Every structure is written in structure tokens, then in C-alpha cells.
Amino acid sequence: MVEREDVEGSRRMKLYIDTADLELIRPLMATGLFTGITTNPTIIRRAGITAENRADWLAAAFDAGAEVIWQQTWGRDLDELTRNAEWLMGLDERVALKVPATRDGYALASRVSRTGHPVLLTATYSPTQIAMAAAGDIPYCAPYLGRLNDTGADGLGVIEKMQEVLLGTGAMTELIVASIRNLDDIAALAALGVGHVTLGEKVLRIMFDNELTADAIEVFTKDAYGE
């Protein structure tokens, strides 16, 4: 079984791939920059993954190099959330659990946390939600930066306040920030001390592109070949 320590550790920023597309996952994992994969029911559905082939997909994603894969439970009450969570964790002992930040979600996440299994509350939007997670000893929360900005809020400012809550309480809870819309957000979050960031397909496809770097490498390459 994956242990909480497997996704904790040093203060280096850990990057995750927020997609279920294996054709995108494989070359990105090969760079050595990514710790694992985050998914949700929407991502899973768009990738055509079903209950019947979920275990096969997980095996392929782990084989690609993922150390941890976050899988999100679902349900309209605590019993459904729990039943689906147990199914997901039973597919592969390395699966880490995502839980929606509802009343029932807090109850399930707190219970799973006490077993030592990594669990995060997803779709958190306020510092108060982070304080509540810390009170329940829930190790991870996923605020959505881009969606916070969409509401008219200062997304980075809200996340800074979340970090201050965790620092002020001495909680072990950490943020895994999602809904990243541009590359500059990665550096800005790192400067706030955020230790985990998950990146969607649009950012993943451009993250290695830098015009100045490309121009410099072209000069170096031409000089190396004497052109």
C-alpha cells in the first residue's frame, strides 16, 4: 500500500500530470520531472476509461513511471463515497484517494487519513476549508487557482492565505494546487512555499517551450556543427 510518506518528504516542489491520456503521460514521465498523476471523474470519462478497464489503465500509468496516482471517489452520500473509495483503493494498493470537500467528504477523508493512506480534499476554495482539513488531520487539499480567479478573487492571494493558515497552525496539511492556467503560476506558487502543483494538458503541452531558450540552443547547435 502507498504510504503517506511516499508523497511527502523534501520541500522540493512536486509536479503532477493532470490527465489520463497515456500518450501524453509516457513522454512527460520520462523527463523525470513528475512525481505522479492526478485525475477526477471528468478526466477519466474523457479518456474513455471505464470500470472494466480502470485497473489496466492504472497498471499502464504506473508502468510509465508514476509514483502515485490520485483517483477521485464519487457519490451523493457518505455510503456511496465510501463504497467507491474502497473500490478505487482496491484496484491497486498504490492508488491515493481524492475526496470532494463536502460534509461527507470531510468525514471520509478524516477516516481514511487515520489509516495512514494518503488522501486529499479536492475543490477547496477558502482558507476556512483548509483550516477545517487541518483540524481533521487531512494531509492534502487541492485548491483551484484558475477557478478562483474566474470568480473575481485574487487566486494567488487566497492561496497565500491558505499557506498562512497552515503555517500559523503548524498543521501537516499541504496544498496540491490545481487549475493552473499559465506557466508563470508555477513559479509564483513555488515562491509562496506551495510544495505540489498539478498541470493540465494545455500547460503540459507548452511547458518546455521558451523562445529565448530555443534561440540560444539553435546558436549553440550551429556552432557545434560548424555551420
PyMOL commands that set and color helices and strands:
alter all, ss='L'
color gray80, all
select helices_A, chain A and resi 4-7+22-29+41-46+54-63+78-91+103-113+127-135+145-150+155-169+184-191+201-204+211-224
alter helices_A, ss='H'
color red, helices_A
select strands_A, chain A and resi 14-17+34-38+68-72+95-100+119-124+140-143+174-177+196-199
alter strands_A, ss='S'
color yellow, strands_A
deselect
rebuild
show_as cartoon
